[in-house]
């Protein structure tokens, strides 16, 4: 889908490759913007380390380097946004 000239994919399937095996629907990325930025959307009391680990896993598997955790269960949306940069290289 293209919104305002920006390519956006919702619920993108992210396969897992391991020792020659491929699991087609290992994970689903909430939103992928321009094939480069992952948005992981949450509605939780607090963002925890498990949420960061989940986003880092998506970044590693997809080859993307930038992601945002966005928690909508806050009074001010700016308080619910966490930027994650993955500098992982194989």
Secondary structure as the mmCIF struct_conf table of DSSP 4:
data_model
#
loop_
_struct_conf.conf_type_id
_struct_conf.id
_struct_conf.beg_label_comp_id
_struct_conf.beg_label_asym_id
_struct_conf.beg_label_seq_id
_struct_conf.end_label_comp_id
_struct_conf.end_label_asym_id
_struct_conf.end_label_seq_id
STRN STRN1 UNK A 2 UNK A 3
TURN_TY1_P TURN_TY1_P1 UNK A 4 UNK A 5
STRN STRN2 UNK A 6 UNK A 18
TURN_TY1_P TURN_TY1_P2 UNK A 19 UNK A 20
STRN STRN3 UNK A 21 UNK A 33
TURN_TY1_P TURN_TY1_P3 UNK A 34 UNK A 36
STRN STRN4 UNK A 37 UNK A 42
BEND BEND1 UNK A 45 UNK A 46
HELX_RH_AL_P HELX_RH_AL_P1 UNK A 49 UNK A 62
TURN_TY1_P TURN_TY1_P4 UNK A 63 UNK A 63
STRN STRN5 UNK A 66 UNK A 71
BEND BEND2 UNK A 73 UNK A 76
HELX_RH_3T_P HELX_RH_3T_P1 UNK A 77 UNK A 80
STRN STRN6 UNK A 81 UNK A 85
#
